[in-house]
Amino acid sequence: MVKETIFWLFGYRRCDYCYEFSNSGWCDNEGWWYCEECQMNCVMDVWSEDPVPAESWLQFGSRKVRQLPGVAASQLLTCGCELVKLSGQVGWMGGHL
């Protein structure tokens, strides 16, 4: 009881399914609290007999095309930051010559 009270003070609760202490989880509609792992297992139904449908090559390609602008912007921003950092170092080193 003391251990559970101390854990509760630090934001941990005991999962009603696996009885482990965790600080991340959710209450269901009936007020039972489940840790994140148990909740995800219930939502995802990991032990289901039905296979997850595979993604077709057309869906995969369209998803990658939609991600392309974000990836390109991220790469340009990273390259620009590295260029600014390098030019600052070169300028600092040039001032010391």
Protein Blocks (a to p, Z undefined) as FASTA:
>chain_A
ZZmmmmmmnopacdfklopacfbdcddfkopacdfklmmmmmnommbcbdcddddfklmm
mmmmmmmmmmmmmmmmmmmmmmmmmmmmmmmmmmmZZ
